[in-house]
């Protein structure tokens, strides 16, 4: 038992030093990290409302609900994926517990601007850096800009051990509230660890783009599917997965170098309206098309050619059945526009030069949205 504990303690120390944070917690998934953090913040306040972007990962509202809190949607700026900050200002109220600022696809959110609105009101800023580990904004690492931040170690992230999540904070108050709950969090069972190991073996063998169709055809892996989780289990990261993270700093730097290079390549060849530097390590490189029909046509063609383009999240958050009832008919036009017109291009290191050329050719004639 000591070896797994030592592995976890070592990774926690390394992350703390590398990210300049005093407190680190390792859990079973990014969504688990989000839920555990929200439950801790809930224990620090009587407030119960959590403001989230109207277009984001479906796991975000799921974590809010399973934490026993109420999600409130705020529309986004379709050119940055960040909040529409004027609307965010109007959304804050006396029951707002926290604002979840996301770095979607690694595109930095204006966290300092969000904090300037939240701090005078006593509202926490929870930074969702699940898709931006190792990336920076103005020389500061994403995930460390808010009151508390989370990362994901899931498949397809900047680094992965199959699944896992990280919570980081410099707030002693928040860390104490998290630790109080973390003490009662168990590790995965032997059966769950064996299932995780089998999934890792399959992914290690078949992650190459030309073989990806094999694990994609296995339903239990749920690859390429956007699902609203009905449950968000919270467990500690297993010792096995902590062991797989040995050398994570080198792996993260290498991963983000490849992503930066791919982003630079696509930004010079594919119409894009990204305001951030072309060399930023985007988890996936976002592009826009004219409408949902064109998006779906290009996606199907990409699938036939094995190029790995994705439609990201298929709807805005207000169209999720479990969330619709809390929206009271309110509409989010920018989020809907993004859902209908967004495609994302892979940036991982398995992309060959031929893959990049084929993707660029497929997207070359798209209109500059």
C-alpha positions as CSV (number, residue, x, y, z in Angstrom):
1,X,0.0,0.0,0.0
2,X,2.9,2.4,0.7
3,X,4.1,2.4,-2.9
4,X,0.8,3.8,-4.4
5,X,0.6,6.3,-1.6
6,X,4.2,7.4,-2.3
7,X,3.5,7.7,-6.0
8,X,0.4,9.9,-5.3
9,X,2.3,12.1,-2.8
10,X,5.2,12.5,-5.2
11,X,2.9,13.7,-8.0
12,X,1.1,16.1,-5.7
13,X,4.4,17.6,-4.6
14,X,5.6,17.9,-8.2
15,X,2.4,19.6,-9.4
16,X,2.5,22.0,-6.4
17,X,6.0,23.0,-7.2
18,X,5.5,23.3,-11.0
19,X,2.3,25.2,-10.8
20,X,3.2,27.3,-7.8
21,X,0.3,26.2,-5.7
22,X,0.2,25.2,-2.0
23,X,-2.5,22.5,-2.1
24,X,-3.1,19.7,-4.6
25,X,-5.6,16.9,-4.6
26,X,-5.7,13.9,-7.1
27,X,-9.1,12.3,-7.9
28,X,-10.6,9.9,-10.4
29,X,-11.7,12.4,-13.2
30,X,-11.9,16.1,-14.1
31,X,-15.6,15.9,-13.4
32,X,-15.0,14.4,-10.0
33,X,-12.6,17.3,-9.3
34,X,-15.2,19.8,-10.3
35,X,-17.9,18.1,-8.1
36,X,-15.7,17.8,-5.1
37,X,-14.6,21.4,-5.4
38,X,-18.2,22.7,-5.7
39,X,-19.2,20.7,-2.7
40,X,-16.4,22.2,-0.7
41,X,-17.4,25.8,-1.8
42,X,-21.0,24.9,-0.9
43,X,-19.8,24.2,2.6
44,X,-18.3,27.7,2.9
45,X,-21.4,29.7,2.0
46,X,-25.2,29.7,2.2
47,X,-25.3,30.6,-1.5
48,X,-26.4,27.9,-4.0
49,X,-26.1,29.3,-7.6
50,X,-23.3,28.5,-9.9
51,X,-22.9,30.5,-13.1
52,X,-21.5,28.5,-16.1
53,X,-21.0,29.3,-19.8
54,X,-24.0,28.4,-21.9
55,X,-21.7,26.5,-24.2
56,X,-19.3,24.2,-22.4
57,X,-18.5,20.6,-21.6
58,X,-21.7,18.7,-20.6
59,X,-19.9,17.4,-17.5
60,X,-19.9,21.0,-16.0
61,X,-23.6,21.3,-15.4
62,X,-23.7,17.6,-14.4
63,X,-21.1,18.3,-11.6
64,X,-23.1,21.4,-10.5
65,X,-26.3,19.3,-10.1
66,X,-24.7,16.4,-8.4
67,X,-23.1,18.8,-5.9
68,X,-26.6,19.9,-5.0
69,X,-26.3,23.3,-6.5
70,X,-28.3,25.2,-9.2
71,X,-26.7,26.0,-12.5
72,X,-27.3,29.4,-14.1
73,X,-26.3,29.9,-17.7
74,X,-24.7,32.9,-19.1
75,X,-24.3,33.4,-22.8
76,X,-20.8,33.5,-24.4
77,X,-18.8,35.6,-26.8
78,X,-18.8,33.4,-29.8
79,X,-15.3,34.6,-30.9
80,X,-13.6,33.7,-27.7
81,X,-15.8,31.0,-26.0
82,X,-15.5,33.2,-22.9
83,X,-18.5,34.8,-21.1
84,X,-20.2,37.8,-22.6
85,X,-18.9,39.9,-19.7
86,X,-21.7,42.4,-19.8
87,X,-24.2,39.6,-19.4
88,X,-22.0,38.0,-16.6
89,X,-22.2,41.3,-14.7
90,X,-26.0,41.2,-14.9
91,X,-26.1,37.5,-13.9
92,X,-24.3,38.0,-10.6
93,X,-26.6,38.2,-7.6
94,X,-26.8,37.6,-3.8
95,X,-27.2,33.9,-4.3
96,X,-24.2,33.4,-6.6
97,X,-21.8,31.0,-5.0
98,X,-19.2,30.9,-7.7
99,X,-18.5,31.4,-11.4
100,X,-17.0,28.6,-13.4
101,X,-14.5,30.2,-15.9
102,X,-13.5,27.7,-18.6
103,X,-10.6,27.5,-21.0
104,X,-12.4,25.7,-23.7
105,X,-10.0,23.8,-26.1
106,X,-7.3,25.6,-24.1
107,X,-8.4,29.1,-25.3
108,X,-7.8,31.3,-22.2
109,X,-10.7,32.9,-20.4
110,X,-10.3,36.4,-19.0
111,X,-10.1,35.2,-15.5
112,X,-8.8,38.4,-14.0
113,X,-11.7,40.3,-15.5
114,X,-14.1,37.7,-14.1
115,X,-12.4,38.0,-10.7
116,X,-12.7,41.8,-10.7
117,X,-16.5,41.4,-11.0
118,X,-16.7,38.6,-8.5
119,X,-14.4,39.6,-5.7
120,X,-16.4,42.6,-4.4
121,X,-19.5,40.4,-4.2
122,X,-17.8,37.6,-2.3
123,X,-18.2,35.2,-5.3
124,X,-15.6,32.4,-5.8
125,X,-14.0,31.9,-9.2
126,X,-13.6,28.2,-10.1
127,X,-11.2,27.8,-13.0
128,X,-12.0,24.9,-15.3
129,X,-8.7,24.2,-16.9
130,X,-9.5,20.6,-17.9
131,X,-8.5,21.4,-21.5
132,X,-5.7,23.8,-20.8
133,X,-3.1,22.1,-18.5
134,X,0.3,23.6,-19.1
135,X,-0.9,26.5,-21.2
136,X,-0.4,30.1,-20.1
137,X,-2.1,33.5,-20.3
138,X,0.2,36.6,-19.9
139,X,2.9,34.4,-18.4
140,X,0.7,32.8,-15.8
141,X,-0.4,29.1,-15.9
142,X,-4.1,28.4,-16.6
143,X,-5.7,26.8,-13.6
144,X,-3.9,29.0,-11.1
145,X,-5.6,32.3,-11.9
146,X,-8.9,31.8,-10.0
147,X,-9.6,30.9,-6.3
148,X,-9.4,27.2,-7.2
149,X,-8.7,25.3,-10.4
150,X,-9.2,21.9,-11.8
151,X,-7.4,19.9,-14.6
152,X,-8.4,16.6,-16.3
153,X,-6.1,13.7,-17.0
154,X,-8.7,12.0,-19.2
155,X,-8.2,10.6,-22.7
156,X,-7.3,13.2,-25.3
157,X,-6.2,15.8,-22.7
158,X,-2.8,17.5,-22.6
159,X,-1.5,14.6,-20.6
160,X,-3.4,11.5,-19.6
161,X,-3.3,8.4,-17.5
162,X,-6.6,7.2,-18.9
163,X,-8.7,9.1,-16.5
164,X,-8.1,11.4,-13.6
165,X,-8.5,14.8,-12.2
166,X,-6.5,17.4,-10.3
167,X,-7.6,20.2,-7.9
168,X,-5.2,23.1,-7.2
169,X,-5.5,26.1,-4.9
170,X,-3.5,28.6,-2.9
171,X,-6.5,29.2,-0.6
172,X,-6.1,27.6,2.8
173,X,-9.8,28.1,3.5
174,X,-10.8,26.2,0.3
175,X,-8.1,23.6,0.7
176,X,-9.4,22.8,4.3
177,X,-12.9,22.5,3.0
178,X,-11.8,20.1,0.2
179,X,-9.6,18.1,2.6
180,X,-12.5,17.6,5.0
181,X,-14.4,15.8,2.2
182,X,-11.3,14.2,0.6
183,X,-10.7,12.2,3.8
184,X,-13.9,10.3,3.2
185,X,-13.2,9.6,-0.5
186,X,-12.2,6.0,-1.3
187,X,-10.0,4.7,-4.0
188,X,-11.2,2.5,-6.9
189,X,-12.0,-1.1,-6.3
190,X,-9.8,-3.9,-7.8
191,X,-12.4,-4.5,-10.4
192,X,-12.5,-0.9,-11.5
193,X,-8.7,-0.8,-11.6
194,X,-8.6,-3.9,-13.9
195,X,-11.2,-2.3,-16.2
196,X,-9.1,0.9,-16.3
197,X,-6.0,-1.1,-17.1
198,X,-7.8,-2.9,-20.0
199,X,-9.0,0.4,-21.4
200,X,-5.5,1.9,-21.2
201,X,-4.0,-1.1,-23.0
202,X,-6.6,-0.7,-25.8
203,X,-5.9,3.0,-26.1
204,X,-2.1,2.6,-26.1
205,X,-2.4,0.1,-29.0
206,X,-5.1,1.7,-31.1
207,X,-4.7,5.5,-30.5
208,X,-3.0,5.9,-33.9
209,X,-5.3,7.7,-36.2
210,X,-5.3,4.9,-38.8
211,X,-6.4,2.4,-36.1
212,X,-8.7,4.6,-34.1
213,X,-11.8,3.1,-35.6
214,X,-11.2,-0.1,-33.6
215,X,-11.6,1.4,-30.0
216,X,-14.2,3.9,-31.4
217,X,-16.4,0.9,-32.2
218,X,-16.3,-0.4,-28.6
219,X,-19.3,1.0,-26.8
220,X,-17.9,0.8,-23.3
221,X,-15.1,3.2,-24.1
222,X,-17.7,5.8,-25.3
223,X,-15.2,7.5,-27.6
224,X,-16.4,10.4,-29.6
225,X,-19.7,10.6,-27.7
226,X,-21.0,13.6,-25.8
227,X,-23.0,12.4,-22.9
228,X,-24.7,14.2,-20.0
229,X,-23.5,12.2,-17.0
230,X,-26.4,11.2,-14.7
231,X,-24.0,10.4,-11.9
232,X,-20.6,11.8,-11.1
233,X,-18.7,9.4,-8.8
234,X,-15.8,10.8,-6.8
235,X,-12.9,8.6,-6.0
236,X,-9.2,9.1,-5.3
237,X,-6.7,8.6,-8.2
238,X,-5.4,5.0,-8.1
239,X,-1.8,4.3,-7.3
240,X,-1.5,2.6,-10.7
241,X,-2.5,5.8,-12.5
242,X,-0.3,7.9,-10.4
243,X,2.6,5.6,-11.4
244,X,1.7,6.2,-15.1
245,X,2.2,9.9,-14.5
246,X,5.9,9.5,-13.7
247,X,7.7,11.9,-15.9
248,X,4.5,13.9,-16.5
249,X,6.3,17.3,-16.7
250,X,8.4,16.1,-19.7
251,X,5.3,14.5,-21.3
252,X,3.2,17.7,-20.8
253,X,5.9,19.9,-22.3
254,X,6.3,17.6,-25.3
255,X,2.5,17.3,-25.8
256,X,2.0,21.1,-25.7
257,X,5.0,21.7,-28.1
258,X,3.2,19.4,-30.6
259,X,-0.1,21.2,-30.1
260,X,1.5,24.6,-30.5
261,X,3.2,23.5,-33.8
262,X,0.0,22.0,-35.1
263,X,-2.0,25.2,-34.2
264,X,0.6,27.3,-36.0
265,X,0.3,25.1,-39.1
266,X,-3.5,25.2,-39.2
267,X,-3.8,28.9,-38.4
268,X,-1.8,29.8,-41.5
269,X,-3.8,27.4,-43.8
270,X,-7.4,27.3,-42.4
271,X,-9.8,30.2,-42.0
272,X,-10.0,31.0,-38.3
273,X,-11.0,34.0,-36.1
274,X,-9.0,33.1,-33.0
275,X,-7.7,36.2,-31.3
276,X,-5.0,34.3,-29.3
277,X,-1.5,33.6,-30.7
278,X,-1.4,31.0,-33.4
279,X,1.3,29.1,-31.5
280,X,-0.9,28.6,-28.4
281,X,-1.2,24.9,-27.4
282,X,-4.8,24.4,-28.2
283,X,-6.2,21.1,-27.1
284,X,-8.1,21.1,-30.4
285,X,-8.0,23.9,-33.0
286,X,-11.5,25.5,-33.4
287,X,-12.8,26.6,-36.7
288,X,-16.3,27.8,-37.8
289,X,-18.4,27.0,-40.8
290,X,-21.6,28.6,-42.1
291,X,-24.2,26.3,-40.6
292,X,-25.0,23.0,-39.1
293,X,-25.5,21.3,-42.5
294,X,-22.1,22.3,-43.7
295,X,-20.6,21.3,-40.3
296,X,-22.2,17.9,-40.5
297,X,-21.1,17.3,-44.1
298,X,-17.5,18.2,-43.4
299,X,-17.5,16.0,-40.3
300,X,-18.8,13.0,-42.2
301,X,-16.2,13.5,-44.9
302,X,-13.5,13.7,-42.2
303,X,-14.8,10.5,-40.6
304,X,-14.6,8.6,-43.9
305,X,-11.0,9.8,-44.4
306,X,-10.0,9.2,-40.8
307,X,-8.9,12.8,-40.2
308,X,-10.3,13.2,-36.7
309,X,-12.3,16.4,-36.9
310,X,-15.0,16.8,-34.3
311,X,-18.2,18.7,-33.8
312,X,-17.3,19.3,-30.1
313,X,-20.5,19.6,-28.1
314,X,-23.6,19.2,-30.2
315,X,-25.9,21.6,-28.4
316,X,-25.8,24.5,-26.0
317,X,-26.3,23.7,-22.4
318,X,-29.9,24.9,-22.3
319,X,-30.9,22.2,-24.7
320,X,-29.9,19.4,-22.4
321,X,-33.1,17.9,-21.0
322,X,-32.0,17.9,-17.4
323,X,-31.0,21.6,-17.6
324,X,-33.9,22.9,-19.7
325,X,-36.2,23.2,-16.7
326,X,-33.9,25.6,-14.9
327,X,-33.6,28.0,-17.9
328,X,-37.2,29.2,-17.8
329,X,-37.3,29.5,-21.6
330,X,-34.3,31.9,-21.7
331,X,-32.4,31.8,-24.9
332,X,-28.6,31.9,-25.5
333,X,-28.1,32.9,-29.2
334,X,-24.3,33.0,-29.2
335,X,-24.1,29.6,-27.6
336,X,-26.5,28.2,-30.2
337,X,-24.5,29.8,-33.0
338,X,-21.3,28.1,-31.8
339,X,-23.1,24.8,-31.4
340,X,-24.3,24.9,-35.0
341,X,-21.1,26.1,-36.7
342,X,-18.1,24.8,-34.7
343,X,-15.7,22.2,-35.8
344,X,-12.4,21.3,-34.1
345,X,-9.2,20.0,-35.5
346,X,-7.0,17.6,-33.6
347,X,-3.6,18.9,-32.6
348,X,-2.0,15.8,-30.9
349,X,1.4,14.4,-31.7
350,X,0.0,11.4,-33.6
351,X,-0.9,13.7,-36.5
352,X,1.4,13.0,-39.4
353,X,2.4,15.6,-42.0
354,X,0.1,13.9,-44.5
355,X,-2.8,14.1,-42.0
356,X,-2.2,17.8,-41.5
357,X,-2.1,18.4,-45.3
358,X,-5.3,16.4,-45.8
359,X,-7.1,18.4,-43.0
360,X,-5.9,21.7,-44.4
361,X,-7.1,20.7,-47.9
362,X,-10.5,19.7,-46.5
363,X,-10.9,23.0,-44.7
364,X,-9.1,25.3,-47.2
365,X,-12.2,26.7,-48.9
366,X,-14.3,27.3,-45.7
367,X,-15.6,30.8,-45.4
368,X,-13.9,33.0,-42.8
369,X,-16.7,33.2,-40.2
